[in-house]
Amino acid sequence: MSKVSPPFPEPGSAVPDFDMAASGGRRVSLGSLRGQPFVLYFYPKASTSGCTKEACEFEAALADLQKEGISVIGVSRDGMPALEKFAADHGLTFPLASDGDGHVTEAYGVWVEKSMYGRKYMGIERATFLVDATGHLLQAWRKVKVTNHVTAVRKAIATLLLQAGTGHQA
């Protein structure tokens, strides 16, 4: 088993830095996202049923999120060939980032011990982070259940935009 991940980031704290290769020949980094809020979500494995449903729901919400100035990035430990195929198979236009070395999943506290049928193993805990334009965590969801998750994220964004009173400062 791998070493224990750092604690899950708390709302108000600066999120861990990242710089990863992403689908479509892109790179995603915390530095390049400064000045805009974003959703960073972690999923266990490309092209599995739950991960596909979650990615397609984020894709369906993408135009509305982008109108509010919010980007979406999906992260897994899959290699780039699997991510490129996943994106192409499902028409995913937002970046799917590869954390092949595991540094990002560990830094965000989502590389955890799991158990299935009595077997323990290390894997990604499905989680979502809503990050503000300064790189600070606004809200986090742990142990995400895919059904209605994107709706919950959108509701949180709408609430934050109303609280900010600007419509574009999540």
C-alpha positions as CSV (number, residue, x, y, z in Angstrom):
1,M,0.0,0.0,0.0
2,S,1.1,3.6,-0.7
3,K,1.8,6.1,2.0
4,V,-1.2,7.9,3.6
5,S,-2.3,10.9,1.7
6,P,-2.3,14.4,3.3
7,P,-5.6,15.5,4.8
8,F,-8.4,16.5,2.4
9,P,-8.2,20.3,1.8
10,E,-10.5,22.4,4.0
11,P,-12.7,25.2,2.6
12,G,-10.9,28.5,2.7
13,S,-7.4,26.9,2.3
14,A,-5.2,27.2,-0.7
15,V,-5.5,24.1,-2.9
16,P,-2.4,22.1,-3.7
17,D,-0.5,23.1,-6.8
18,F,-0.8,20.9,-9.9
19,D,0.5,20.8,-13.5
20,M,-0.6,17.8,-15.6
21,A,-0.9,16.7,-19.2
22,A,-4.6,16.7,-20.4
23,S,-6.7,15.5,-23.3
24,G,-6.6,17.3,-26.5
25,G,-2.9,18.0,-26.2
26,R,-3.5,20.5,-23.4
27,R,-1.8,21.1,-20.0
28,V,-3.7,22.1,-16.9
29,S,-2.1,23.9,-14.0
30,L,-3.1,25.9,-11.0
31,G,-1.0,28.8,-12.3
32,S,-2.8,28.9,-15.6
33,L,-6.2,28.9,-13.9
34,R,-5.4,31.9,-11.6
35,G,-8.0,34.5,-12.1
36,Q,-10.9,32.2,-12.8
37,P,-12.9,29.8,-10.6
38,F,-12.9,26.1,-11.6
39,V,-14.2,22.7,-10.7
40,L,-11.5,20.0,-10.2
41,Y,-13.0,16.5,-10.0
42,F,-11.3,13.2,-9.3
43,Y,-12.6,9.9,-10.7
44,P,-11.3,6.4,-10.4
45,K,-11.0,5.2,-14.0
46,A,-11.8,6.3,-17.5
47,S,-14.5,4.5,-19.4
48,T,-16.1,2.8,-16.4
49,S,-19.9,3.3,-16.0
50,G,-19.9,5.7,-13.1
51,C,-17.0,7.7,-14.4
52,T,-18.6,7.9,-17.8
53,K,-21.9,9.1,-16.4
54,E,-20.2,11.7,-14.2
55,A,-18.1,13.0,-17.1
56,C,-21.1,13.2,-19.5
57,E,-23.1,15.1,-16.9
58,F,-20.3,17.6,-16.5
59,E,-20.1,17.9,-20.3
60,A,-23.9,18.6,-20.4
61,A,-23.5,21.4,-17.8
62,L,-20.3,22.8,-19.4
63,A,-21.8,25.6,-21.5
64,D,-23.8,27.0,-18.5
65,L,-20.7,26.7,-16.3
66,Q,-18.5,28.5,-18.8
67,K,-21.1,31.3,-19.1
68,E,-20.4,31.9,-15.4
69,G,-16.6,31.8,-16.1
70,I,-16.1,28.4,-14.5
71,S,-13.9,25.7,-16.0
72,V,-14.1,22.0,-15.4
73,I,-11.1,19.6,-15.2
74,G,-11.4,15.8,-14.6
75,V,-8.5,14.0,-13.0
76,S,-7.6,10.3,-12.9
77,R,-4.4,8.2,-12.8
78,D,-5.1,6.9,-16.3
79,G,-2.5,7.4,-19.0
80,M,-3.1,9.8,-21.8
81,P,-4.1,7.2,-24.4
82,A,-7.0,6.0,-22.2
83,L,-8.0,9.7,-21.5
84,E,-7.9,10.6,-25.2
85,K,-10.1,7.6,-26.0
86,F,-12.5,8.4,-23.2
87,A,-12.8,12.0,-24.4
88,A,-13.3,11.0,-28.0
89,D,-15.8,8.2,-27.3
90,H,-18.1,10.5,-25.3
91,G,-17.5,13.9,-26.9
92,L,-15.9,15.3,-23.8
93,T,-14.5,18.8,-24.5
94,F,-13.2,19.8,-21.1
95,P,-9.7,18.7,-20.1
96,L,-9.2,15.2,-18.7
97,A,-5.9,15.3,-16.8
98,S,-3.5,12.5,-16.2
99,D,-2.0,12.2,-12.8
100,G,0.1,9.2,-13.8
101,D,2.7,9.6,-11.0
102,G,0.0,10.1,-8.3
103,H,1.3,13.4,-6.9
104,V,-1.9,15.3,-7.4
105,T,-4.3,12.7,-6.1
106,E,-2.1,12.3,-3.0
107,A,-1.8,16.0,-2.5
108,Y,-5.6,16.4,-2.6
109,G,-6.1,13.6,-0.1
110,V,-8.1,11.4,-2.6
111,W,-5.7,8.5,-2.9
112,V,-7.2,6.3,-0.2
113,E,-7.5,2.7,0.9
114,K,-10.6,1.1,-0.5
115,S,-12.2,-2.3,0.0
116,M,-14.1,-4.5,-2.4
117,Y,-15.3,-8.0,-1.7
118,G,-13.0,-8.1,1.3
119,R,-9.9,-7.1,-0.7
120,K,-8.1,-3.9,0.3
121,Y,-6.4,-1.8,-2.3
122,M,-5.4,1.9,-3.0
123,G,-7.5,3.9,-5.3
124,I,-9.0,7.3,-6.0
125,E,-11.9,8.4,-3.9
126,R,-14.4,10.1,-6.1
127,A,-14.3,13.8,-5.0
128,T,-15.0,17.3,-6.4
129,F,-13.4,20.6,-5.5
130,L,-14.8,24.0,-6.3
131,V,-11.9,26.5,-6.3
132,D,-12.1,30.3,-6.4
133,A,-10.2,32.6,-8.7
134,T,-7.4,33.0,-6.2
135,G,-6.8,29.2,-5.8
136,H,-8.7,28.8,-2.5
137,L,-11.2,26.0,-1.9
138,L,-14.8,27.1,-1.7
139,Q,-16.4,23.8,-1.3
140,A,-15.5,20.1,-1.5
141,W,-17.5,16.9,-1.9
142,R,-16.1,13.6,-0.7
143,K,-17.2,10.1,-1.5
144,V,-19.3,11.4,-4.3
145,K,-22.3,9.4,-5.6
146,V,-22.6,10.2,-9.3
147,T,-26.4,10.5,-9.3
148,N,-27.4,14.2,-9.0
149,H,-23.8,15.2,-8.2
150,V,-23.4,17.7,-11.0
151,T,-26.7,19.2,-10.0
152,A,-25.4,19.7,-6.5
153,V,-22.2,21.3,-7.8
154,R,-24.3,23.7,-10.0
155,K,-26.5,24.6,-7.0
156,A,-23.5,25.4,-4.9
157,I,-22.0,27.6,-7.7
158,A,-25.3,29.4,-8.1
159,T,-25.5,30.1,-4.3
160,L,-21.9,31.3,-4.3
161,L,-22.5,33.6,-7.2
162,L,-25.6,35.1,-5.5
163,Q,-23.6,35.6,-2.3
164,A,-20.9,37.4,-4.3
165,G,-23.5,39.5,-5.9
166,T,-21.6,39.7,-9.1
167,G,-22.6,36.7,-11.1
168,H,-19.0,35.9,-12.0
169,Q,-16.9,35.7,-8.9
170,A,-17.3,32.2,-7.5
